[in-house]
Amino acid sequence: LKDNYNFKIYPVIQSVAGVLAELPVERLGVFATKATVNSGAYSREIQKLCPCMEVLEIAPPEWVQMVEGSVPLSLWERGRGEGLDLIRKPLEKMLKFKPEKIVLGCTHYPYLLPLLTQFAPADMFIDPSTYFAQYLASALLPKVGEGARRADEGEENFYTSSSPENFVKAAQMFYKVENIPDMIELQ
């Protein structure tokens, strides 16, 4: 992407890999989407910096749909029954690996912490968005003096790799705006 566009791209996984690689752990679990797990991105980036760390990536197939509402809320909101199995089964598989920490490598997964912590301690889970925000702050704060704008100035552009309509629907769950501008679908 960075070769095709004239703006700075801050990749989440590569940005937080340095922090994850410095964790005092030998075994790290990662829950991520199927595409991310298939790419091996977390393992590859962390092991570039810490080759001795073992990383297991697992894609829990229904977790994104649970948060976005495609899996009926009644199945999981009360933390029991079939919905709880959708959480428990991937977590049991992960816990067999005996990770010391587990990265919730999708923006949706931290919303499932109340259910995840029914099976594992809360301090076992890592929300990489915290590290990413710190990375962005350190990258962007030096530029603040270089033409900083007021918070109500400027423009917002959203880019998506597919289905702008679905992106708008999902984005409105997390981002409070009256009108999301036209989306640009990357080809």
DOLOSE-906851 format. One record per residue: residue in one letter; z, x, y of N, C-alpha, C, O, CB in turn; residue number from 1. Coordinates in Angstrom, 2 decimals. Atoms other than C-alpha are relative to their C-alpha. Glycine has a CB too. Layout:
BEGIN
 rest    n.pz    n.px    n.py   ca.pz   ca.px   ca.py    c.pz    c.px    c.py    o.pz    o.px    o.py   cb.pz   cb.px   cb.py  nr
    a       Z       X       Y       Z       X       Y       Z       X       Y       Z       X       Y       Z       X       Y NUM
...
! end
This chain:
BEGIN
 rest    n.pz    n.px    n.py   ca.pz   ca.px   ca.py    c.pz    c.px    c.py    o.pz    o.px    o.py   cb.pz   cb.px   cb.py  nr
    l    0.00    0.81   -1.20    0.00    0.00    0.00    0.00    0.85    1.27   -0.69    0.54    2.24    1.19   -0.92    0.00   1
    k   -0.12   -0.80   -1.23    0.91    2.72    2.47   -1.33    0.62    0.41   -1.52    0.94    1.59    1.04    1.10   -0.19   2
    d    1.32   -0.54   -0.34   -2.67    4.06    2.28   -0.91   -1.06    0.60   -1.89   -0.71    1.26   -0.65    0.59   -1.24   3
    n    0.87    1.08   -0.46   -4.15    0.67    3.14    0.46   -0.67    1.28   -0.29   -1.46    1.86   -0.12   -1.02   -1.06   4
    y   -0.54    0.68   -1.18   -1.94   -0.38    6.06    0.59    1.03    0.96    1.05    2.09    0.55    1.06   -1.05   -0.40   5
    n   -0.46   -0.95   -1.01   -0.93    1.25    9.31    1.44   -0.28    0.45    1.78   -0.07    1.62   -0.92   -0.03    1.20   6
    f   -1.41    0.19   -0.32    2.75    0.32    9.17    0.84    0.68   -1.07    0.38    0.91   -2.19    0.36   -1.50    0.11   7
    k   -0.92   -0.68    0.90    5.73    1.98    7.57    0.49   -0.96   -1.08    0.88   -2.09   -0.78    1.20    0.58    0.78   8
    i   -0.49    0.79    1.12    6.68    0.67    4.13    1.27    0.67   -0.52    1.31    1.87   -0.76   -1.08   -0.12   -1.13   9
    y   -1.27   -0.48    0.52   10.27    1.01    2.91    0.20   -0.59   -1.39    0.65   -1.73   -1.52    1.19   -0.37    0.96  10
    p   -0.13    0.54    1.36   10.27    0.63   -0.88    1.47   -0.05   -0.44    2.19    0.94   -0.32   -0.80    0.85   -1.00  11
    v   -1.41    0.21    0.34   13.57   -0.78   -2.15    0.45    0.95   -1.12    1.44    1.66   -0.96    0.22   -1.45   -0.42  12
    i   -0.46   -0.77    1.16   13.76    0.95   -5.53    0.08    1.49    0.33    1.10    2.12    0.05   -0.94   -0.22   -1.19  13
    q    0.00   -1.41   -0.33   12.80    4.40   -4.29    1.06    0.32    1.06    1.63    1.41    1.05   -1.38    0.43    0.48  14
    s   -0.98   -0.22   -1.06   15.09    4.00   -1.28    1.43    0.05   -0.53    2.25    0.82   -0.01   -0.11   -1.08    1.04  15
    v   -1.37    0.04    0.52   18.20    3.22   -3.34    0.20    0.90   -1.22    1.34    1.12   -1.64    0.38   -1.42   -0.36  16
    a   -0.11   -0.83    1.20   17.44    5.48   -6.32    0.90    1.21    0.24    1.65    1.60   -0.65   -1.38    0.48   -0.46  17
    g   -0.84   -1.16   -0.29   19.11    8.43   -4.61    1.47   -0.32   -0.08    2.25    0.47   -0.61   -0.33    0.54    1.37  18
    v   -1.40    0.41    0.05   22.38    6.56   -4.22    0.40   -0.29   -1.44    1.47    0.12   -1.89    0.25   -1.23    0.90  19
    l   -0.31    0.33    1.40   22.23    5.22   -7.78    0.10    1.26   -0.85    0.95    1.35   -1.73   -1.07   -0.95   -0.57  20
    a   -0.01   -1.25    0.78   21.46    8.69   -9.16    1.27    0.80    0.24    1.66    1.61   -0.61   -1.22    0.84    0.35  21
    e   -1.23   -0.73   -0.31   24.62   10.02   -7.48    1.26   -0.70   -0.50    2.36   -0.16   -0.35    0.10    0.21    1.48  22
    l   -1.18    0.69    0.53   26.91    7.46   -9.09    0.63    0.85   -1.11   -0.09    1.49   -1.87   -0.37   -1.41   -0.53  23
    p   -0.65   -0.78    1.05   29.50    9.08  -11.34   -0.01   -0.75   -1.34    1.04   -1.05   -1.92    1.46    0.34    0.41  24
    v    0.14    0.73    1.26   28.15    7.29  -14.41   -1.05    0.71   -0.86   -1.96    1.37   -0.35   -0.40   -1.49    0.26  25
    e    0.98   -0.55    0.93   26.25    8.39  -17.50   -0.97   -1.06   -0.49   -2.09   -0.74   -0.89    0.70    0.64   -1.18  26
    r    0.82    1.09    0.49   24.89    4.96  -18.45   -0.06   -1.09    1.07    0.96   -1.62    1.51    0.56   -0.58   -1.35  27
    l    0.22    0.99   -1.05   23.39    2.57  -15.92   -0.90   -1.10   -0.54   -1.97   -0.84   -1.08   -0.63    0.65    1.27  28
    g    0.82    1.14    0.37   22.12   -0.91  -16.67   -0.70   -0.55    1.22   -0.18   -0.46    2.33    0.85   -1.09   -0.66  29
    v    0.75    0.61   -1.10   19.49   -2.64  -14.55   -0.55   -1.33   -0.48   -1.28   -1.39   -1.47   -1.15    0.94    0.50  30
    f    0.65    1.29    0.20   18.64   -6.32  -14.53   -1.04   -0.11    1.10   -0.72    0.05    2.28    1.03   -1.21    0.03  31
    a    1.08    0.12   -0.97   15.27   -6.82  -12.83   -1.03   -0.98   -0.53   -0.93   -1.46   -1.66   -0.64    1.39    0.29  32
    t    1.07    0.90    0.43   12.18   -8.99  -12.97   -0.85    0.68   -1.08   -0.79    1.89   -1.25   -0.88   -0.42    1.20  33
    k    0.85   -0.52    1.07    9.72   -8.59  -15.82   -0.96    1.07    0.53   -1.15    2.10   -0.11   -0.79   -1.15   -0.66  34
    a    0.95   -0.97   -0.57    7.21   -6.81  -13.57    0.69    1.32    0.32    0.14    2.39    0.05   -0.65   -0.57    1.28  35
    t   -0.73   -1.23   -0.33    9.82   -4.32  -12.36    0.40    0.74   -1.27    0.26    1.96   -1.35    1.25   -0.33    0.85  36
    v   -0.39   -0.63    1.27   11.12   -3.67  -15.88   -1.22    0.62   -0.68   -1.15    1.75   -1.16    0.68   -1.02   -0.94  37
    n    1.21   -0.53    0.63    7.58   -3.25  -17.22   -0.51    1.26    0.69   -1.12    2.12    0.06   -1.10   -1.05   -0.01  38
    s    0.44   -1.19   -0.73    6.88   -0.69  -14.50    0.91    1.20   -0.27    0.49    2.34   -0.08   -0.04   -0.29    1.50  39
    g   -0.95   -1.08    0.23    9.97    1.34  -15.45    0.44    0.69    1.28    0.91    1.83    1.25   -0.59    1.01   -0.94  40
    a   -0.23   -0.61   -1.32   10.49    1.95  -11.74    1.42    0.52    0.18    1.61    1.65    0.65   -0.31   -0.99    1.08  41
    y   -1.38   -0.47   -0.17   14.28    2.15  -11.75    0.26    1.24   -0.84    0.77    2.24   -0.33    0.99   -1.11   -0.37  42
    s   -0.23   -1.16    0.88   14.42    4.49  -14.76   -0.70    1.24    0.53   -0.10    2.31    0.61   -0.48   -0.30   -1.42  43
    r    0.80   -1.15   -0.44   11.66    6.72  -13.43    0.59    0.63    1.27    0.75    1.85    1.34   -1.44   -0.44    0.26  44
    e   -0.48   -0.53   -1.28   13.05    7.05   -9.89    1.40    0.61   -0.14    1.67    1.65    0.46    0.02   -1.11    1.06  45
    i   -1.35   -0.53    0.17   16.67    7.57  -10.97   -0.05    1.29   -0.80    0.64    2.26   -0.46    0.92   -1.03   -0.69  46
    q    0.03   -1.18    0.86   15.81   10.08  -13.68   -0.74    1.18    0.64   -0.58    2.32    0.19   -0.65   -0.35   -1.32  47
    k    0.56   -1.11   -0.77   13.71   12.12  -11.23    1.13    0.79    0.66    1.07    2.01    0.78   -1.00   -0.52    1.08  48
    l   -1.10   -0.60   -0.73   16.98   12.79   -9.42    1.19    0.36   -0.89    1.96    1.26   -0.58    0.46   -0.93    1.09  49
    c   -1.12   -0.21    0.91   19.43   12.65  -12.33   -0.49   -0.18   -1.43   -0.28   -1.24   -2.03    1.19   -0.98    0.32  50
    p    0.60    0.13    1.33   17.67   13.35  -15.65    0.98   -0.31   -1.12    0.58   -0.82   -2.17   -0.73    1.25   -0.34  51
    c   -0.98    0.23    1.07   20.89   13.11  -17.65    0.51   -1.44   -0.04    1.16   -1.83   -1.00    1.17    0.94    0.17  52
    m   -0.48    1.38   -0.01   21.60    9.50  -16.65   -0.88   -0.87   -0.90   -2.11   -0.86   -0.78    0.02   -0.56    1.45  53
    e    0.72    0.94    0.84   20.63    6.95  -19.29   -0.10   -1.32    0.76    0.89   -1.81    1.30    0.70   -0.20   -1.39  54
    v    0.22    1.25   -0.72   19.10    3.81  -17.78   -0.66   -1.00   -0.94   -1.65   -0.69   -1.60   -0.88    0.23    1.26  55
    l    0.59    1.08    0.78   18.41    0.54  -19.56   -0.37   -1.11    0.95    0.47   -1.61    1.70    0.98   -0.51   -1.11  56
    e    0.48    1.10   -0.84   16.28   -2.06  -17.79   -0.27   -1.22   -0.88   -0.93   -1.12   -1.92   -1.29    0.42    0.78  57
    i    0.20    1.26    0.72   16.32   -5.68  -18.97   -0.46   -1.06    1.00    0.05   -1.14    2.11    1.32   -0.45   -0.74  58
    a    0.50    1.11   -0.82   14.38   -8.65  -17.57    0.52   -1.32   -0.57    0.01   -1.79   -1.59   -1.56    0.02    0.05  59
    p   -0.47    1.31    0.46   16.36  -11.89  -17.95   -0.98   -1.08    0.48   -1.05   -1.35    1.68    1.45   -0.30    0.51  60
    p    1.15    0.82   -0.39   13.48  -14.40  -17.98    0.30   -1.20    0.89   -0.55   -1.57    1.70   -0.66   -0.47   -1.20  61
    e   -0.23    1.22   -0.77   15.16  -17.45  -16.44    0.82    0.19    1.28    1.02   -0.77    2.02    0.69   -1.00   -0.85  62
    w   -0.93   -0.16   -1.12   17.38  -15.92  -13.78   -0.61   -0.35    1.35    0.03   -1.02    2.15    0.50    1.40    0.04  63
    v    0.62    0.32   -1.29   14.92  -16.15  -10.87   -0.18   -1.51    0.10    0.10   -2.10    1.15   -1.37    0.72    0.16  64
    q    0.21    1.44   -0.02   14.07  -19.73  -11.82    1.33   -0.74    0.19    1.36   -1.81    0.82   -0.68   -0.45   -1.30  65
    m   -1.31    0.63   -0.19   17.78  -20.56  -11.96    0.35   -0.03    1.49    0.76   -1.06    2.01    1.09    0.75   -0.80  66
    v   -0.36   -0.08   -1.41   18.32  -19.38   -8.40   -0.95   -0.84    0.85   -0.52   -1.50    1.79   -0.01    1.46    0.48  67
    e    0.98    0.75   -0.79   15.11  -20.95   -7.09    0.00   -1.49   -0.31   -0.64   -2.27    0.39   -1.38    0.55   -0.22  68
    g   -0.11    1.41    0.30   15.93  -24.26   -8.74   -0.96   -0.54   -1.03   -0.95   -1.74   -1.31   -0.18   -0.75    1.22  69
    s    0.91    0.48    1.03   13.21  -24.43  -11.41    0.75   -0.37   -1.27    0.35   -1.29   -1.99   -1.04    1.06   -0.30  70
    v   -0.88    0.39    1.10   15.94  -24.48  -14.05    0.99   -0.97    0.64    1.65   -0.61    1.61    0.74    1.26   -0.69  71
    p   -0.86    1.01   -0.65   17.89  -27.66  -13.27    1.41    0.53    0.26    2.06    1.12   -0.60    0.08   -1.25   -0.87  72
    l   -1.31   -0.46   -0.43   21.04  -26.90  -11.36    1.11   -0.51   -0.92    2.11    0.18   -1.14    0.27   -0.44    1.44  73
    s   -1.03    0.56    0.87   23.00  -29.15  -13.68    0.22    0.84   -1.25    1.29    0.77   -1.86   -0.37   -1.41   -0.40  74
    l   -0.16   -0.84    1.18   22.37  -26.65  -16.49    0.87    1.23    0.25    1.41    1.81   -0.69   -1.35    0.44   -0.50  75
    w   -0.73   -1.25   -0.22   24.11  -23.77  -14.77    1.04   -0.04    1.10    1.87    0.86    1.16   -0.94    1.06    0.30  76
    e   -0.91   -0.04   -1.15   26.05  -24.74  -11.65    1.47   -0.05   -0.40    2.31    0.52    0.30   -0.31   -1.14    0.93  77
    r   -1.40    0.09    0.40   29.24  -25.53  -13.52    0.39    1.11   -0.96    1.53    1.17   -1.42    0.29   -1.35   -0.63  78
    g   -0.31   -1.15    0.83   29.00  -22.39  -15.64    0.35   -0.34   -1.43    1.30    0.22   -1.98    1.11    0.75    0.60  79
    r   -0.25    0.31    1.40   28.86  -23.93  -19.07   -1.30   -0.45   -0.66   -2.32   -0.65    0.00    1.10   -1.08   -0.14  80
    g    1.13    0.53    0.76   26.49  -25.07  -21.78   -1.22    0.91    0.00   -1.10    2.13    0.05   -0.39   -1.33    0.56  81
    e    1.26   -0.73    0.10   22.84  -24.05  -21.93   -0.20    0.96    1.17   -0.68    2.08    0.98   -1.17   -0.98   -0.07  82
    g    0.16   -0.87   -1.17   22.85  -22.66  -18.39    0.82    1.26   -0.13    0.36    2.34    0.24    0.40   -0.74    1.26  83
    l   -0.84   -1.17    0.18   25.70  -20.35  -19.21   -0.58    0.94   -1.05   -0.44    2.16   -0.94    1.43   -0.41   -0.39  84
    d    0.68   -0.84    1.01   23.79  -19.13  -22.28   -1.12    0.81    0.62   -1.39    1.93    0.19   -0.55   -0.88   -1.13  85
    l    1.08   -0.73   -0.68   20.92  -18.15  -19.96    0.54    1.25    0.70   -0.19    2.22    0.89   -0.70   -0.91    1.01  86
    i   -0.67   -1.15   -0.61   23.39  -15.79  -18.28    0.58    0.91   -1.08    0.39    2.13   -1.06    1.11   -0.47    0.98  87
    r   -0.76   -0.75    1.01   25.43  -14.73  -21.29   -0.88    0.84   -0.91   -0.56    2.01   -1.16    0.82   -0.95   -0.83  88
    k    0.81   -0.72    1.00   22.66  -13.72  -23.71   -0.58    1.32    0.53   -0.42    2.34   -0.13   -1.13   -0.89   -0.48  89
    p    0.47   -1.30   -0.51   20.95  -11.09  -21.51    1.15    0.96    0.31    1.03    2.17    0.10   -0.84   -0.20    1.26  90
    l   -1.14   -0.86   -0.31   24.36   -9.82  -20.38    0.60    0.60   -1.26    0.99    1.77   -1.26    1.06   -0.80    0.77  91
    e   -0.51   -0.55    1.28   25.56   -9.44  -23.98   -0.90    1.13   -0.48   -0.41    2.16   -0.96    0.08   -1.11   -1.07  92
    k    0.95   -1.06    0.40   22.41   -7.44  -24.74    0.25    1.26    0.84    0.24    2.37    0.32   -1.47   -0.49    0.17  93
    m   -0.25   -1.13   -0.89   23.11   -5.24  -21.72    1.32    0.68   -0.37    1.39    1.91   -0.42    0.03   -0.46    1.48  94
    l   -1.32   -0.57    0.27   26.78   -4.76  -22.60    0.03    0.78   -1.31    0.89    1.65   -1.48    1.04   -1.10   -0.04  95
    k    0.10   -0.80    1.24   25.81   -3.47  -26.08   -0.42    1.43    0.31   -0.10    2.35   -0.44   -1.00   -0.65   -0.98  96
    f    0.41   -1.32   -0.48   24.28   -0.52  -24.19    1.20    0.78    0.56    1.14    2.00    0.70   -1.09   -0.14    1.08  97
    k   -1.23   -0.56   -0.56   27.79    0.12  -22.75   -0.22    0.68    1.36    0.18    1.83    1.56    0.59    1.01   -0.98  98
    p    0.19   -0.59   -1.34   26.76    0.67  -19.12    1.32    0.05    0.75    2.21   -0.78    0.55   -1.03   -0.81    0.80  99
    e   -1.19   -0.08   -0.86   29.38    1.79  -16.64   -0.19   -0.84    1.25    0.77   -1.33    1.84    0.29    1.47    0.38 100
    k    0.37    0.85   -1.14   27.57   -0.07  -13.84   -1.30   -0.72   -0.36   -2.08   -0.25   -1.18   -0.17    0.85    1.32 101
    i    1.22    0.78    0.21   24.85   -2.73  -13.77   -0.58   -0.36    1.36    0.09   -0.99    2.18    0.28   -1.29   -0.84 102
    v    0.71    0.29   -1.24   22.32   -2.98  -10.94   -0.63   -1.39   -0.11   -1.31   -1.69   -1.09   -1.08    1.09    0.30 103
    l    0.66    1.30   -0.08   21.25   -6.49   -9.97   -1.28    0.20    0.82   -1.32   -0.06    2.02    0.94   -1.11    0.65 104
    g    1.21   -0.50   -0.63   17.72   -5.31   -9.21   -1.01   -1.03    0.40   -2.21   -0.77    0.34   -0.64    0.94   -0.89 105
    c    0.88    1.05   -0.54   16.26   -8.54   -7.86    0.81   -0.69    1.09    2.01   -0.90    0.93   -0.48   -1.03   -1.12 106
    t   -0.72    0.63   -1.11   17.14  -10.20   -4.57    0.73   -1.28   -0.41    1.70   -1.67    0.23   -0.96   -0.31    1.12 107
    h   -0.59    1.26    0.44   17.99  -13.39   -6.47    1.30    0.19   -0.80    2.18   -0.67   -0.75   -0.99   -0.75   -0.84 108
    y   -1.06   -0.13    1.00   20.47  -11.97   -8.98    1.42    0.02    0.55    2.32   -0.48   -0.13   -0.22    1.23   -0.77 109
    p   -1.37    0.07   -0.51   23.53  -11.48   -6.73    0.53   -1.43    0.14    1.74   -1.65    0.13    0.09    0.70    1.33 110
    y   -0.44    1.39   -0.08   23.61  -15.28   -6.38    0.61   -0.48   -1.31    1.29   -1.50   -1.35   -1.18   -0.90    0.38 111
    l   -0.53    0.36    1.31   24.52  -15.37  -10.08    1.33    0.69   -0.31    1.88    0.51   -1.40   -1.00    0.34   -1.07 112
    l   -1.25   -0.72    0.23   27.63  -13.19   -9.69    1.16   -0.89   -0.46    1.92   -0.47   -1.34    0.40    0.72    1.25 113
    p   -1.10    0.82    0.50   30.06  -16.09  -10.10   -0.09   -0.29   -1.51    0.93   -0.42   -2.18    0.04   -1.32    0.76 114
    l    0.17    0.21    1.44   28.59  -16.68  -13.56    0.10    1.31   -0.77    0.72    1.37   -1.83   -1.34   -0.68   -0.29 115
    l   -0.03   -1.30    0.68   28.10  -13.01  -14.48    1.43    0.50   -0.18    1.77    1.11   -1.19   -0.82    1.03    0.79 116
    t   -1.37   -0.52    0.06   31.73  -12.24  -13.72    0.89   -0.79   -0.95    2.07   -0.47   -1.11    0.60   -0.01    1.39 117
    q   -0.74    0.66    1.08   32.81  -14.70  -16.38   -0.02    0.85   -1.26    0.78    0.64   -2.18   -0.59   -1.40   -0.28 118
    f    0.18   -0.81    1.21   31.68  -12.07  -18.90    0.22    1.49    0.22    0.37    2.24   -0.74   -1.38   -0.21   -0.53 119
    a   -0.19   -1.42   -0.30   32.13   -8.72  -17.13    0.67    0.10    1.37    0.53   -0.79    2.21   -1.36    0.78   -0.02 120
    p   -0.71   -0.15   -1.27   34.25   -7.38  -14.25   -0.97    0.08    1.20   -2.04    0.68    1.09    0.87    1.25   -0.03 121
    a    0.83    0.03   -1.20   32.84   -7.91  -10.75   -0.37    1.40    0.48   -1.48    1.61    0.96    0.71   -0.75    1.12 122
    d    0.29   -1.36   -0.50   33.10   -4.19   -9.90   -1.00    0.75   -0.88   -1.38    1.88   -0.56    1.30    0.79    0.09 123
    m    1.02   -0.61    0.84   30.65   -3.43  -12.70   -1.39   -0.20    0.61   -2.31    0.57    0.33    0.05   -0.58   -1.42 124
    f    1.31    0.38   -0.52   27.79   -5.04  -10.74   -0.27    0.64    1.36    0.61    0.76    2.20   -0.10   -1.51    0.12 125
    i    0.43   -0.62   -1.24   25.84   -3.36   -7.96   -1.12   -0.83    0.60   -2.11   -1.12   -0.07   -0.47    1.47   -0.24 126
    d    1.06    0.66   -0.75   23.82   -5.24   -5.35   -0.70    1.08    0.81   -0.14    1.57    1.79    0.57   -1.16    0.94 127
    p    0.66   -1.10   -0.69   21.23   -2.66   -4.23   -0.38   -0.31    1.44   -0.74    0.59    2.20   -1.22    0.40   -0.75 128
    s    0.35    0.32   -1.38   20.57   -4.56   -1.01    0.95    0.68    0.99    0.56    0.99    2.11    0.01   -1.51    0.21 129
    t   -0.97   -0.70   -0.86   23.73   -2.96    0.42   -0.48    1.43    0.27   -0.48    1.89    1.41    1.41    0.01   -0.66 130
    y    0.50   -1.36   -0.16   22.34    0.52   -0.21   -1.31    0.03    0.80   -1.53    0.92    1.61   -0.22    0.65   -1.37 131
    f    1.28    0.06   -0.71   18.90   -0.51    1.05    0.23   -0.23    1.49   -0.44    0.37    2.32   -0.89   -1.12   -0.59 132
    a   -0.31    0.24   -1.42   20.38   -1.85    4.29    0.52    1.27    0.66    0.16    1.56    1.80    1.05   -1.13    0.14 133
    q   -0.49   -1.28   -0.54   22.22    1.47    4.79   -1.16    0.98    0.19   -1.22    1.69    1.19    1.06    0.61   -0.94 134
    y    1.17   -0.88   -0.10   18.98    3.35    4.11   -0.84   -0.39    1.21   -1.25    0.47    1.99   -0.85   -0.06   -1.29 135
    l    0.80    0.46   -1.14   17.07    1.21    6.62    0.68    0.32    1.33    0.03    0.75    2.28   -0.25   -1.51   -0.09 136
    a   -0.72   -0.31   -1.24   19.78    1.64    9.24   -0.14    1.47    0.35   -0.39    1.81    1.51    1.49   -0.37   -0.14 137
    s    0.12   -1.43   -0.29   19.68    5.42    8.89   -1.43    0.38    0.37   -1.64    1.32    1.15    0.46    0.82   -1.20 138
    a    1.40   -0.30   -0.32   15.87    5.39    9.04   -0.40   -0.58    1.36   -1.22    0.01    2.06   -0.93   -0.55   -1.09 139
    l    0.45    0.70   -1.20   15.59    2.97   11.97    0.86    0.26    1.24    0.35    0.20    2.36   -0.03   -1.46   -0.25 140
    l   -0.86   -0.20   -1.17   18.60    3.73   14.20   -0.48    1.12    0.92   -0.38    0.97    2.14    1.40    0.30   -0.46 141
    p    0.50   -1.03   -0.92   17.11    7.00   15.51   -1.16   -0.48    0.86   -1.42    0.09    1.92   -0.43    1.21   -0.78 142
    k    1.15    0.51   -0.74   14.11    4.97   16.68    0.40   -1.05    1.04   -0.44   -1.48    1.83   -1.02   -0.59   -0.95 143
    v   -0.43    1.06   -0.90   16.20    2.45   18.62   -0.28    0.38    1.45   -0.72   -0.47    2.23    1.50   -0.29   -0.19 144
    g    0.25   -0.43   -1.37   15.91    4.48   21.80   -1.48    0.11    0.33   -1.84    0.20    1.50    0.66    1.32    0.24 145
    e    1.44   -0.14   -0.20   12.14    4.73   21.34   -0.67   -1.36    0.22   -1.57   -1.72   -0.53   -0.64    0.70   -1.19 146
    g    0.62    1.28   -0.29   11.28    1.35   22.84    0.66   -1.16   -0.71   -0.01   -2.04   -1.25   -1.45    0.05   -0.37 147
    a   -0.73    1.08    0.64   13.99   -0.87   21.48   -0.28   -1.32    0.71   -0.51   -1.35    1.92    1.51    0.29   -0.02 148
    r    0.21    1.33   -0.55   13.52   -4.59   21.98    1.26   -0.82   -0.16    2.13   -0.51   -0.98   -1.20   -0.70   -0.69 149
    r   -1.10    0.96    0.19   15.95   -7.41   22.43   -0.26   -0.75   -1.30   -1.40   -0.82   -1.76    0.11   -0.99    1.23 150
    a    0.11    0.70    1.28   16.63   -9.41   19.28   -0.95   -1.19    0.06   -1.54   -1.55   -0.96    1.36   -0.47   -0.45 151
    d    0.87    1.18   -0.09   14.65  -12.39   20.61   -1.43    0.36    0.40   -2.23   -0.54    0.67    0.58   -0.98    0.99 152
    e    1.35   -0.42   -0.34   11.54  -10.33   21.40   -0.73    0.47   -1.26   -0.12    0.72   -2.29    0.02    1.13    1.05 153
    g    0.78   -0.54    1.10    8.74   -9.22   19.15   -0.58   -1.09   -0.87   -0.56   -2.27   -0.54    0.84    0.92   -0.83 154
    e    0.63    0.95    0.92    7.01  -10.83   16.24    0.39    0.34   -1.43    0.82    1.46   -1.72   -1.53    0.01    0.16 155
    e   -0.29   -0.20    1.42    7.53  -11.24   12.53   -1.28   -0.22   -0.78   -2.03   -1.16   -0.52    1.13   -0.96   -0.49 156
    n    1.14    0.14    0.90    4.87  -10.72    9.90    0.53    0.05   -1.42    1.36    0.90   -1.75   -1.07    1.10    0.25 157
    f   -0.41    0.05    1.39    5.32  -11.60    6.26   -1.22    0.29   -0.87   -2.30   -0.25   -0.62    0.63   -1.38   -0.36 158
    y    1.07   -0.35    0.92    3.21  -10.12    3.47    0.47   -0.31   -1.42    1.62   -0.06   -1.77   -0.40    1.51    0.14 159
    t   -0.36    0.33    1.38    3.15  -11.32   -0.11   -1.14    0.41   -0.92   -2.30    0.41   -0.53    0.31   -1.52   -0.14 160
    s    1.02   -0.45    0.95    1.34  -10.11   -3.20   -0.68   -1.18   -0.70   -1.71   -1.00   -1.34    0.63    0.92   -1.04 161
    s    0.67    1.17    0.57    0.56  -13.66   -4.35    0.65   -1.27    0.55    1.77   -1.23    1.05    0.06    0.01   -1.54 162
    s   -0.48    1.35   -0.30    1.00  -17.37   -3.60    0.83   -0.10    1.27    2.05   -0.23    1.20    0.79   -0.50   -1.14 163
    p   -0.74    0.16   -1.26    1.94  -17.57    0.08    0.81   -1.29    0.07    1.89   -1.32    0.65   -0.96    0.05    1.17 164
    e   -0.73    1.27   -0.01    2.96  -21.20   -0.44    1.33    0.11   -0.72    2.35   -0.37   -0.23   -0.85   -1.11   -0.63 165
    n   -1.26   -0.19    0.74    5.55  -20.25   -3.06    0.94    0.92    0.75    2.15    0.72    0.74   -0.27    0.56   -1.41 166
    f   -0.83   -0.91   -0.79    6.75  -17.41   -0.86    0.71   -0.75    1.11    1.90   -0.55    1.34   -0.86    1.14    0.58 167
    v   -0.59    0.76   -1.10    7.32  -19.78    2.04    1.16   -0.84   -0.51    2.23   -0.86    0.09   -1.05   -0.90    0.69 168
    k   -1.05    0.85    0.58    9.31  -22.16   -0.16    1.24    0.84   -0.36    2.36    0.45   -0.03   -0.52   -0.73   -1.26 169
    a   -1.12   -0.85    0.40   11.45  -19.34   -1.58    0.66    0.65    1.22    1.88    0.73    1.28   -0.49    1.08   -0.98 170
    a   -0.55   -0.67   -1.18   11.86  -17.56    1.78    0.91   -0.93    0.79    1.90   -0.49    1.36   -1.13    0.51    0.90 171
    q   -0.81    0.93   -0.77   13.24  -20.70    3.38    1.38   -0.22   -0.62    2.27   -0.76    0.04   -0.72   -1.33    0.12 172
    m   -1.33    0.06    0.60   16.14  -20.56    0.91    0.92    1.06    0.61    2.14    0.88    0.65   -0.08    0.19   -1.52 173
    f   -0.78   -1.15   -0.46   17.26  -17.24    2.45   -0.14    0.27    1.49    0.72    0.93    2.09   -0.41    1.22   -0.77 174
    y    0.35   -0.37   -1.37   15.71  -17.10    5.91   -0.12   -1.26    0.83   -1.01   -2.08    0.59   -1.31    0.83    0.04 175
    k   -0.04    1.22   -0.81   16.49  -19.75    8.51   -0.99    0.08    1.16   -0.74    0.74    2.17    1.43   -0.24    0.53 176
    v    0.98    0.11   -1.07   13.39  -20.46   10.58   -0.55   -1.43   -0.02   -0.55   -2.10   -1.05   -1.14    1.06   -0.15 177
    e    0.60    1.34   -0.07   11.78  -23.65   11.79   -1.42    0.05   -0.54   -1.83   -0.83   -1.31    0.00   -0.54    1.45 178
    n    1.38   -0.15    0.45    8.22  -22.44   11.19   -0.23    1.42   -0.45   -0.02    2.36    0.31   -0.99   -0.37    1.11 179
    i    0.39   -1.34    0.45    7.18  -19.52    9.06   -1.49    0.13    0.31   -2.28   -0.72   -0.09    0.30    0.22   -1.56 180
    p    1.40   -0.16   -0.39    3.91  -18.16   10.46   -0.91    0.15   -1.21   -0.46    0.29   -2.35   -0.16    1.21    0.92 181
    d    0.99   -0.16    1.07    0.72  -17.88    8.46    0.30    1.25   -0.82    0.63    2.30   -0.28   -1.43    0.08    0.58 182
    m   -0.23   -1.12    0.92    1.12  -15.66    5.43   -1.29    0.77   -0.18   -2.39    0.21   -0.06    0.54   -0.49   -1.37 183
    i    1.14   -0.85    0.34   -1.18  -12.77    4.63    0.17    0.40   -1.45    1.14    1.07   -1.80   -0.11    1.26    0.94 184
    e   -0.09   -0.36    1.42   -1.84  -12.42    0.92   -0.71    1.34   -0.20   -1.89    1.49    0.10   -0.64   -1.11   -0.91 185
    l    0.56   -1.31    0.24   -2.36   -8.79   -0.03   -0.91   -0.06   -1.21   -0.58   -0.69   -2.22    1.11    1.04   -0.19 186
    q    0.97    0.00    1.11   -5.36   -8.20   -2.26    0.06    1.30   -0.74   -0.68    1.50   -1.71   -1.42   -0.25    0.51 187
! end
